[in-house]
Amino acid sequence: MASSLGTLIEWYDFYIFGSLAVVLATKFFPADNPTAAFLSTLATFAAGFVVRPFGALFFGRLGDIIGRKYTFLVTLLIMGFSTFLIGCVPEYETIGYAAPVLVLILRLLQGLALGGEYGGAATYVAEYSQPNRRGYWTSWIQTTATSGLFISLIVILVTKTSLSPEEFDSWGWRIPFWISILMVGVSYIIRRNMAESPLFAKAKKEGKTSKNPLKESFGNKFNFKFVLLALFGAVMGQGVIWYTGQFYSMSFMQKVMNIESAQVDTMMALALFVATPLFVLFGWLSDKIGRKPIMMIGMLLAIIAYRPIYKAMYNSVKIESKVVTKNGLTEKRTVKVHAKIPTDSLITFHQEKVFTDGTVMKKDSIVHWAAAGPSMVNGKPEEPLIKQAITVNPDTRWLLIVLVFIQVVFVTMVYGPIAAFLVEMFPLKIRYTSMSLPYHIGNGVFGGLLPAVATYLVVSGKSAGHSEWYLEGLWYPIVVAAVCLVIGTLYLKTKNKSLEEDELVEETEVENPVV
Amino acid sequence: MDQVKKILGIVWMLLALVVAYYGLSMFGIPKIMSDKQEDTVFGWIILTVLMPIIVGGLGIFGWYSFTGEYSDDKV
């Protein structure tokens, strides 16, 4: 529990920033300041998927030299304090440029810490586990990324509902960051009392640890080819399936289907909550029938099912095929005059439609109106800014929850057994370093690219006039997962790899591993 | 199976070249030339961090596969 709790808190800390990005942008990164906007973009991209592999290298090396326990204790503290301090940084209005710079630094520290945390926790738990239960025990670590996302959504939801919108906007947004320090404190006390991994402790005592894990991992051809095999035969596909099921599905419902964001959040939370135990189920099953078959079947099912699933999602809220109820149309026009320039104003055309099946659509078309008429862009009247939000009826809501749940099942199949799989791939003395890098590249690079690439493909498909443009974004996860499926099926061994150090575990007679 | 892995090695190396082409022509250079600051940052990250990892990694993987490093007796 100690290892899982720490990893869960690290994911919670990481997601809080993403979930509150809209609020943070107004506090630290004012949109009308290009330099601040630049720092904001860096904070999002850099820590999101560039810094994590560097954290994997830095802390992985420490973990293979000093030990697993102390290294992931340090990553926990760095993550916890960075998150807490983001909640303490004064706003841009108070300290100017120092605010976005400080937030960027703290965000980079978060990314580095996360890069070091996962490998340490997975390695520690695996080395503590009985050889025939390694998949089961490490699968608890695998639940933490999803649970961290779930808890961050719940904490923000509770904070928002406990405060007025003005209070939340003024100072309440800091609470989820401050809460982190309490959780980190508890987790630190638990982790501090843990013993070092028995396998590593024995190797260290005998002087069998690596002096230069980076060189041995990536400078040695024999080890390096396994690093590449782990990346292209398993983690690359796992990364895109993870991001598709848990993030692309969310942004698809919000941006492509225009469903109200609060309703999307609750649907996502419910699907994640129901599916999370399956990480443990598939981890346990991987001990029985092997890691490879479960991961490869998960990838195959995802490749086959993604297009039908997203087609069904899109068609479930197709407004064009619905009928408006009698008196179900409301239209309103409001004008908001600019606070300082009375001749400038924003005109909002509000339209609300209630359909016979219970679906409700709200649409705002906002036009900027200057003294001489509508604002002009390149000699033409400016296009109105359209905001549309659909509230789906209960039947559609349940259908969407089931469709997201199916995607999360694929996530649990590819992600549940992967920690044990990676740990078993590398020798003890370079395990932390070797497994951390492919994991964070697979997730950070291949998975992290998914939102940008998928959005690009959808926009391109729409502008090219494809009839099913909304499915174009799926080509990225489908192609990447298909390549990974071929490599994994042909190159990976079917049987779970037996660690050379297994006999050491038996010698220590661990009956109740600390997970 | 070892022969299949060797032939596929060529496929992975070609795939690395395809990724390099599309990475440069669709994401890297167009994003860098964009007026939007967020696109520019994304473009530089694609070109300097992600492309070398993906193209280099897949290319080396293909080469190892082609030269028999992943044959059954060596894995």
Interface residues (C-beta under 8 A of the other chain):
Chain A: P34 A37 F38 T41 L42 F45 A46 V50 P53 K221 F224 K225 L228 L229 L231 F232 I441 V445 F446 L449 A452 V453 Y456 V483 V486 I487 L490 Y491 K493
Chain B: M1 V4 K5 L8 W12 L15 M26 F27 Q37 E38 V41 F42 I45 V49 L50 I53 I54 G57 L58 I60 F61 Y64 S65 E69 Y70 V75
